[in-house]
Amino acid sequence: MQLVVLGATGTIGRNTLDVAGRHRDRISVLALTAHRDVDAMVALVAEFRPRYVAMADAAAARTLAVRLSEAGLRCEVSGGPEAVSVLAALDEADQVMSAIVGAAGLLPTLAAVHAGKRVLIANKEPLVMAGELLLAAAAGSGATLVPIDSEHNAIFQCLPAGSRCGSAPRGVRKLILTASGGPFRETPLEALASVTPAEAVRHPNWVMGPKISVDSATMMNKGLELIEASVLYAVAEPDIEIVIHPESAIHSVVEYVDGSMLAQIGQSDMRVPIAHALAFPERWESGVGGLDLPALARMRFEAPDERRFPCLGLARQALRSGGAAPNVLNAANEVAVQAFLDGRLPYGRIAPLIAGCLEAMGREALPQGDDLEAILGVDAWARRIAMETLDA
């Protein structure tokens, strides 16, 4: 099996390669991509010896080529965003792990889908921005989509046999997405306005990158997952429930019309869903042990408070509105989170900035249509509005 990893130097990429490294008799790493982390890529090339590497930053690609040559490592290196999409669609590839954070992951993910690959989707944003476009492309090319997000992979594991992404599952009453509640689940509401980026990225259960860690703190990650679940499983917004589960042992639940509920339970380690997706329909060792249930002692569940997590309400609003609203939500959130991480926006202003962009949809003309050009146009529009609001 030939594997391409998009976003190889990030958390999901590294975990994917950890699992792949345990099964070298089954998986060969064909290609790796990253943004600009040259040091990390040199180490990965030395360990996995891919045939191809692409860096989205062209200058980083030039530096990488020199570094690999000096180290005596033979590998074809290319640079620029287009090079990443080229590797996503390589003829030799069997599976493509799509783990590029943010809207930057859309074009390479779409390239892999158009090429008919088995695409393991770890990044929420392409499905939020262009879910219907991706599903239509998969139907046309014969590509298979397998979700990697722990929640969506858990749902996938609990659905009836033969279920496919994009089709409504049989006999299902409701999907229940669990959420840890992040680092501020019990923080006094009046203290939230002054939390720092360092505090926001300190997730209690998961090891993740800064952007998704902030999204977990605001629960926008769960809002994006709500939209993603609706797209992947053709389930309407009222039939998707979100429950805070601080222990993060149950990763999601499927409730059936007969009253039964199936849950996927396991360690808070992304290697579990990654191993499931790489091996599906088989099961491979992931490097992760099982849960010690007596040690877990008890599991708590509670409804999220939208005063504490207003981004969750904004995501539900965007899903109900449909059209370009989820795309606008995602773009505005990316701008807001980066501004917060850069110290330009207080934590308490993240949700209002996003809300303002959603409200602006009713005042300005947006690019129309559901094709790629229109989707990218809406994304650019929302980012412009968000930046103007930020700089006002």
DOSE-545381 format. One line per field, with one value per residue (C-alpha): residue number from 1; chain; residue in one letter; z, x, y. Coordinates in pm, 1 decimal, decimal comma. Layout:
# residues N
k = c(NUM|...)
c = c(A|...)
r = c(A|...)
z = c(Z|...)
x = c(X|...)
y = c(Y|...)
//
This chain:
# residues 392
k = c(1|2|3|4|5|6|7|8|9|10|11|12|13|14|15|16|17|18|19|20|21|22|23|24|25|26|27|28|29|30|31|32|33|34|35|36|37|38|39|40|41|42|43|44|45|46|47|48|49|50|51|52|53|54|55|56|57|58|59|60|61|62|63|64|65|66|67|68|69|70|71|72|73|74|75|76|77|78|79|80|81|82|83|84|85|86|87|88|89|90|91|92|93|94|95|96|97|98|99|100|101|102|103|104|105|106|107|108|109|110|111|112|113|114|115|116|117|118|119|120|121|122|123|124|125|126|127|128|129|130|131|132|133|134|135|136|137|138|139|140|141|142|143|144|145|146|147|148|149|150|151|152|153|154|155|156|157|158|159|160|161|162|163|164|165|166|167|168|169|170|171|172|173|174|175|176|177|178|179|180|181|182|183|184|185|186|187|188|189|190|191|192|193|194|195|196|197|198|199|200|201|202|203|204|205|206|207|208|209|210|211|212|213|214|215|216|217|218|219|220|221|222|223|224|225|226|227|228|229|230|231|232|233|234|235|236|237|238|239|240|241|242|243|244|245|246|247|248|249|250|251|252|253|254|255|256|257|258|259|260|261|262|263|264|265|266|267|268|269|270|271|272|273|274|275|276|277|278|279|280|281|282|283|284|285|286|287|288|289|290|291|292|293|294|295|296|297|298|299|300|301|302|303|304|305|306|307|308|309|310|311|312|313|314|315|316|317|318|319|320|321|322|323|324|325|326|327|328|329|330|331|332|333|334|335|336|337|338|339|340|341|342|343|344|345|346|347|348|349|350|351|352|353|354|355|356|357|358|359|360|361|362|363|364|365|366|367|368|369|370|371|372|373|374|375|376|377|378|379|380|381|382|383|384|385|386|387|388|389|390|391|392)
c = c(A|A|A|A|A|A|A|A|A|A|A|A|A|A|A|A|A|A|A|A|A|A|A|A|A|A|A|A|A|A|A|A|A|A|A|A|A|A|A|A|A|A|A|A|A|A|A|A|A|A|A|A|A|A|A|A|A|A|A|A|A|A|A|A|A|A|A|A|A|A|A|A|A|A|A|A|A|A|A|A|A|A|A|A|A|A|A|A|A|A|A|A|A|A|A|A|A|A|A|A|A|A|A|A|A|A|A|A|A|A|A|A|A|A|A|A|A|A|A|A|A|A|A|A|A|A|A|A|A|A|A|A|A|A|A|A|A|A|A|A|A|A|A|A|A|A|A|A|A|A|A|A|A|A|A|A|A|A|A|A|A|A|A|A|A|A|A|A|A|A|A|A|A|A|A|A|A|A|A|A|A|A|A|A|A|A|A|A|A|A|A|A|A|A|A|A|A|A|A|A|A|A|A|A|A|A|A|A|A|A|A|A|A|A|A|A|A|A|A|A|A|A|A|A|A|A|A|A|A|A|A|A|A|A|A|A|A|A|A|A|A|A|A|A|A|A|A|A|A|A|A|A|A|A|A|A|A|A|A|A|A|A|A|A|A|A|A|A|A|A|A|A|A|A|A|A|A|A|A|A|A|A|A|A|A|A|A|A|A|A|A|A|A|A|A|A|A|A|A|A|A|A|A|A|A|A|A|A|A|A|A|A|A|A|A|A|A|A|A|A|A|A|A|A|A|A|A|A|A|A|A|A|A|A|A|A|A|A|A|A|A|A|A|A|A|A|A|A|A|A|A|A|A|A|A|A|A|A|A|A|A|A|A|A|A|A|A|A|A|A|A|A|A|A|A|A|A|A|A|A|A|A|A|A|A|A|A|A|A|A|A|A)
r = c(M|Q|L|V|V|L|G|A|T|G|T|I|G|R|N|T|L|D|V|A|G|R|H|R|D|R|I|S|V|L|A|L|T|A|H|R|D|V|D|A|M|V|A|L|V|A|E|F|R|P|R|Y|V|A|M|A|D|A|A|A|A|R|T|L|A|V|R|L|S|E|A|G|L|R|C|E|V|S|G|G|P|E|A|V|S|V|L|A|A|L|D|E|A|D|Q|V|M|S|A|I|V|G|A|A|G|L|L|P|T|L|A|A|V|H|A|G|K|R|V|L|I|A|N|K|E|P|L|V|M|A|G|E|L|L|L|A|A|A|A|G|S|G|A|T|L|V|P|I|D|S|E|H|N|A|I|F|Q|C|L|P|A|G|S|R|C|G|S|A|P|R|G|V|R|K|L|I|L|T|A|S|G|G|P|F|R|E|T|P|L|E|A|L|A|S|V|T|P|A|E|A|V|R|H|P|N|W|V|M|G|P|K|I|S|V|D|S|A|T|M|M|N|K|G|L|E|L|I|E|A|S|V|L|Y|A|V|A|E|P|D|I|E|I|V|I|H|P|E|S|A|I|H|S|V|V|E|Y|V|D|G|S|M|L|A|Q|I|G|Q|S|D|M|R|V|P|I|A|H|A|L|A|F|P|E|R|W|E|S|G|V|G|G|L|D|L|P|A|L|A|R|M|R|F|E|A|P|D|E|R|R|F|P|C|L|G|L|A|R|Q|A|L|R|S|G|G|A|A|P|N|V|L|N|A|A|N|E|V|A|V|Q|A|F|L|D|G|R|L|P|Y|G|R|I|A|P|L|I|A|G|C|L|E|A|M|G|R|E|A|L|P|Q|G|D|D|L|E|A|I|L|G|V|D|A|W|A|R|R|I|A|M|E|T|L|D|A)
z = c(0,0|-106,2|130,1|81,0|394,0|345,2|646,2|753,9|1014,5|1208,6|1492,8|1271,8|1015,1|1276,6|1432,7|1089,0|1027,4|1371,5|1281,0|931,2|1080,7|1279,2|956,8|706,7|558,6|463,8|404,2|202,1|241,5|-112,3|-51,9|226,4|226,8|476,2|488,4|588,4|870,4|700,5|1006,1|1074,7|710,1|688,2|983,6|829,4|493,5|669,9|853,8|586,5|258,5|47,2|-327,6|-332,3|-97,1|-142,9|70,7|25,6|92,8|-214,7|-25,1|228,7|-58,5|-191,4|154,4|198,0|-133,4|-22,5|320,9|178,5|-71,5|203,4|405,9|109,4|102,4|-244,5|-288,4|-550,6|-391,9|-523,8|-385,3|-382,2|-307,2|-651,1|-582,9|-276,8|-489,0|-745,6|-482,2|-349,9|-686,7|-768,6|-983,7|-758,2|-440,3|-280,8|27,0|100,8|453,9|436,5|749,4|638,7|887,1|765,4|424,8|279,3|284,0|42,1|-294,4|-222,8|-66,6|-372,8|-597,6|-416,0|-442,5|-814,3|-860,0|-710,9|-404,8|-67,6|121,6|497,8|597,4|920,4|851,7|909,9|697,5|344,1|438,1|605,7|312,7|25,7|155,9|-127,7|-386,7|-230,0|-209,5|-571,0|-680,2|-486,1|-648,7|-991,1|-940,8|-722,3|-436,5|-86,0|205,7|554,0|846,2|1088,5|1340,5|1654,2|1670,3|1306,7|1296,7|1608,6|1434,2|1125,9|1340,3|1503,0|1185,3|1017,1|798,9|444,9|534,4|315,2|366,2|197,4|237,8|517,3|748,0|792,6|1120,1|1288,9|1508,4|1623,4|1622,7|1948,8|1927,7|2253,1|2355,7|2633,8|2712,4|2665,7|2918,1|3014,1|3094,0|3455,0|3423,2|3562,5|3274,8|3380,3|3355,9|2995,7|2842,6|2970,3|2897,7|2710,4|2405,3|2627,5|2844,5|2546,6|2381,7|2703,7|2626,9|2920,4|2721,1|2368,6|2217,3|1918,7|1716,2|1827,7|1592,0|1677,1|2046,0|2043,9|1853,0|2130,9|2392,9|2216,8|2110,7|1752,2|1677,3|1784,0|1574,5|1269,7|1352,3|1369,0|1011,1|905,5|1053,9|873,3|542,8|595,0|719,0|557,7|898,6|967,1|1228,4|1487,0|1482,8|1589,6|1962,1|2132,9|2484,9|2702,3|2829,8|3020,4|3034,8|2652,3|2676,1|2464,8|2131,8|1992,6|1998,4|1741,8|1866,6|1668,3|1619,0|1836,8|2136,0|2136,4|2139,5|2010,0|2133,9|2042,4|2349,1|2377,8|2476,8|2381,6|2116,1|1746,7|1648,8|1722,1|1449,0|1217,1|1249,5|1196,5|876,9|734,9|793,3|727,2|707,7|895,9|1237,6|1292,0|1603,9|1665,1|1950,0|2188,7|2480,1|2593,8|2869,3|3229,1|3296,8|3678,1|3688,9|3486,3|3779,3|3635,0|3322,8|3324,2|3064,1|3049,6|2801,2|2671,5|2793,1|2489,2|2709,4|2771,6|2417,1|2182,1|1881,3|1908,6|1858,1|1561,1|1398,0|1443,7|1295,7|994,1|937,0|953,1|713,9|468,6|143,6|196,7|572,6|683,8|452,4|597,7|950,5|884,4|718,6|984,3|1256,8|1100,5|1090,8|1447,2|1593,3|1424,5|1547,4|1900,8|1881,7|1751,9|2043,4|1822,3|1940,0|2293,2|2349,1|2425,5|2082,0|1876,2|1866,1|1804,3|1509,2|1353,8|1424,7|1250,4|936,8|930,6|969,3|683,5|447,3|444,6|348,3|71,0|-251,1|-226,6|-511,4|-618,4|-702,2|-556,8|-782,4|-665,0|-792,9|-597,0|-282,7|-290,9|-364,0|-53,3|153,9|30,8|93,0|450,2|523,7|390,0|607,0|910,8|855,2|805,1|1129,8|1306,4|1181,7|1248,6)
x = c(0,0|144,8|69,0|84,4|74,5|-33,6|78,0|336,7|511,2|193,1|41,2|-183,4|91,2|339,3|83,8|4,1|369,7|401,5|126,0|267,9|609,7|462,8|342,1|624,5|537,9|196,3|257,3|520,1|543,5|536,7|522,7|522,9|422,3|457,2|443,0|791,6|934,3|1256,1|1423,4|1127,7|1102,1|1470,7|1420,5|1108,2|1277,5|1570,9|1333,3|1073,0|1262,1|972,6|1019,3|860,6|843,3|670,1|689,3|409,9|663,1|886,4|1183,0|1159,8|1161,0|1488,0|1644,9|1518,5|1669,2|2010,0|1979,9|1878,2|2163,8|2413,8|2276,5|2299,6|1923,1|1777,8|1427,7|1245,4|1166,4|914,5|781,1|467,5|100,2|47,6|322,7|131,5|-178,9|30,5|156,0|-197,9|-299,2|1,0|-91,5|103,4|-76,9|-337,7|-424,2|-387,1|-391,5|-531,7|-401,1|-327,2|-482,5|-731,8|-859,6|-515,0|-613,1|-904,1|-725,2|-493,6|-782,2|-994,6|-706,0|-684,7|-1061,0|-1066,1|-787,5|-1009,6|-794,5|-892,9|-878,8|-844,0|-982,9|-839,1|-895,8|-1247,2|-1221,4|-1252,2|-1577,1|-1709,2|-1613,8|-1702,1|-1862,0|-2110,0|-1839,4|-1612,3|-1891,4|-1990,3|-1627,9|-1594,4|-1909,2|-1771,5|-1419,2|-1491,0|-1285,4|-1354,6|-1369,5|-1279,6|-1304,2|-1012,6|-1147,8|-1192,4|-1563,6|-1645,9|-1434,0|-1617,8|-1951,3|-1820,5|-1728,9|-2074,6|-2285,0|-2450,4|-2223,9|-2203,6|-2267,2|-2082,8|-1993,1|-2247,6|-2538,7|-2796,3|-2743,3|-3030,5|-3222,0|-3037,3|-3229,2|-2949,9|-2575,0|-2412,5|-2075,0|-1880,8|-1658,7|-1404,9|-1507,9|-1148,6|-934,6|-1203,5|-1495,6|-1505,8|-1337,3|-1558,1|-1732,3|-1595,5|-1239,4|-1266,9|-1211,9|-853,9|-729,5|-400,1|-297,0|-70,2|-368,9|-595,7|-363,2|-318,4|-575,0|-650,0|-680,1|-538,8|-205,2|-290,0|-162,9|-230,5|-518,6|-727,5|-640,7|-790,9|-1091,3|-1132,0|-1118,6|-1395,7|-1574,8|-1566,8|-1402,7|-1725,6|-1923,1|-1713,8|-1758,4|-2134,4|-2129,7|-1888,6|-2111,8|-2414,7|-2225,3|-2062,0|-2368,9|-2655,3|-2809,9|-3003,3|-2884,2|-3159,2|-3058,4|-2699,1|-2645,4|-2330,9|-2251,2|-1957,9|-1774,3|-1462,8|-1296,5|-1282,0|-1319,1|-1634,5|-1556,2|-1910,3|-2240,4|-2496,3|-2854,7|-3080,9|-3456,8|-3506,3|-3360,2|-3021,4|-2702,3|-2359,8|-2051,8|-1684,7|-1461,8|-1084,8|-777,8|-745,7|-485,5|-525,6|-337,3|-655,3|-873,2|-571,8|-499,8|-868,0|-880,3|-551,8|-653,0|-1028,0|-1205,4|-930,1|-787,3|-417,8|-214,4|-186,8|61,5|-218,4|-335,6|-694,1|-870,3|-852,1|-1224,9|-1209,5|-943,1|-1170,6|-1415,7|-1687,9|-1777,8|-1954,7|-2185,6|-2333,4|-2495,7|-2272,6|-2346,2|-2359,9|-2288,1|-1948,8|-1919,4|-2093,1|-1902,5|-2108,6|-2428,6|-2274,5|-2192,0|-2549,5|-2672,9|-2444,4|-2553,8|-2921,9|-2863,0|-2673,5|-2533,4|-2215,8|-2262,4|-2044,6|-1767,6|-1788,0|-1789,1|-1475,1|-1281,1|-1372,3|-1275,5|-934,1|-863,3|-990,2|-792,6|-468,8|-519,0|-572,3|-258,7|-66,0|-185,5|-396,0|-741,6|-865,4|-1013,4|-1353,5|-1366,2|-1325,7|-1698,1|-1813,7|-1575,3|-1717,1|-2073,9|-2006,0|-1887,5|-2200,2|-2415,6|-2229,5|-2354,2|-2690,9|-2542,0|-2297,2|-2307,0|-2115,0|-1981,4|-2264,5|-2255,3|-2130,9|-1827,5|-1468,3|-1427,0|-1730,5|-1623,3|-1277,6|-1435,6|-1654,2|-1354,5|-1157,3|-1454,9|-1497,9|-1128,0|-1134,4|-1434,2|-1270,8|-944,1|-1126,1|-1313,4|-991,9|-813,2|-1105,4)
y = c(0,0|337,2|626,4|1003,6|1221,4|1582,3|1786,6|1531,8|1749,3|1830,7|1631,0|1416,2|1365,3|1248,7|1013,7|873,8|801,3|645,5|396,8|342,9|275,7|-12,4|-178,0|-135,6|-473,3|-332,2|39,3|222,2|600,0|734,8|1111,5|1368,3|1733,0|2016,9|2394,0|2513,3|2298,0|2191,4|2036,9|1808,5|1707,5|1614,6|1380,0|1225,0|1170,0|1001,5|767,8|686,8|744,9|875,9|917,5|1262,2|1560,9|1897,1|2207,5|2461,1|2736,4|2748,4|2893,4|2611,7|2362,0|2505,1|2486,6|2131,2|2019,1|2145,6|1986,3|1648,7|1654,9|1734,7|1443,5|1205,5|1151,8|1099,0|1241,5|1447,4|1786,1|2038,7|2365,4|2577,2|2504,4|2348,8|2095,5|1973,5|1911,1|1723,9|1480,6|1437,4|1293,4|1072,8|773,9|536,1|644,5|419,5|625,2|995,9|1132,1|1485,4|1658,8|2015,9|2257,8|2515,2|2618,8|2548,1|2181,1|2220,8|2212,8|1916,8|1722,8|1791,9|1683,2|1349,3|1300,8|1382,3|1126,5|856,7|789,6|656,6|986,1|989,3|1328,9|1466,3|1836,4|1967,4|2277,9|2132,0|1956,2|2271,1|2492,7|2261,7|1944,6|1899,0|1963,3|1700,2|1442,6|1503,3|1469,9|1143,8|1006,0|1092,9|958,2|657,3|799,2|671,7|914,7|790,7|1037,9|1069,1|1319,3|1109,8|1194,4|1127,7|817,2|696,5|751,9|573,8|274,1|268,5|300,0|-0,2|-214,2|-85,6|280,5|530,1|892,8|1116,1|873,8|881,1|580,2|336,9|322,3|610,3|854,1|1080,8|1139,4|1247,5|1422,9|1429,6|1720,3|1752,5|2109,4|2221,2|2410,6|2665,3|2434,7|2554,8|2894,4|3174,6|3351,3|3689,9|3556,9|3435,8|3778,6|3786,3|3433,2|3409,1|3204,8|2993,3|2904,5|2838,9|2587,0|2385,1|2115,7|1884,7|1559,0|1588,2|1692,0|1911,9|2205,7|2566,1|2640,8|2335,0|2377,2|2727,8|2591,5|2335,9|2610,4|2807,2|2485,8|2607,9|2274,8|2107,2|2355,1|2268,6|1899,5|1954,1|2084,2|1810,4|1539,3|1678,3|1664,4|1324,6|1143,0|1339,6|1410,0|1731,0|1981,2|1905,8|1537,6|1605,7|1655,9|1780,5|1661,4|1762,8|1456,0|1572,8|1230,7|1200,9|823,7|798,4|959,8|973,8|786,8|673,2|643,8|410,6|427,8|118,5|303,8|134,7|339,9|238,6|423,5|400,3|413,8|430,9|630,1|997,6|917,7|999,4|685,4|487,8|645,2|667,9|296,4|217,5|422,6|293,5|-69,1|-51,4|-293,2|-479,5|-390,3|-317,0|-253,4|121,1|146,6|244,6|31,6|-14,6|175,0|60,1|84,1|46,0|317,6|544,2|517,0|737,5|929,5|1264,5|1415,9|1763,7|1998,8|2280,8|2633,8|2862,5|3166,3|3009,0|2872,9|3121,3|2983,6|2667,5|2865,9|3047,4|2713,1|2587,7|2915,5|2873,7|2512,9|2609,3|2900,3|2679,3|2812,3|3012,0|3054,2|2758,0|2877,6|3229,5|3088,8|2887,5|3170,2|3425,7|3181,4|3118,5|3491,8|3541,5|3251,4|3356,3|3713,4|3580,7|3365,4|3668,5|3883,4|4112,2|4002,7|3928,2|3583,5|3734,0|3902,2|3584,1|3502,0|3862,9|3896,1|3577,2|3688,0|4017,8|3839,4|3622,0|3933,6|4104,8|3832,1|4006,1|4342,2|4256,0|4056,7|3730,4|3516,2|3286,5|2917,2|2590,9|2545,0|2578,9|2935,1|3054,6|2868,0|3023,4|3361,4|3339,4|3235,0|3537,3|3769,4|3648,6|3685,4|4040,4|4132,1|3970,8|4157,1|4487,5|4430,9|4340,7|4651,9|4889,6)
//
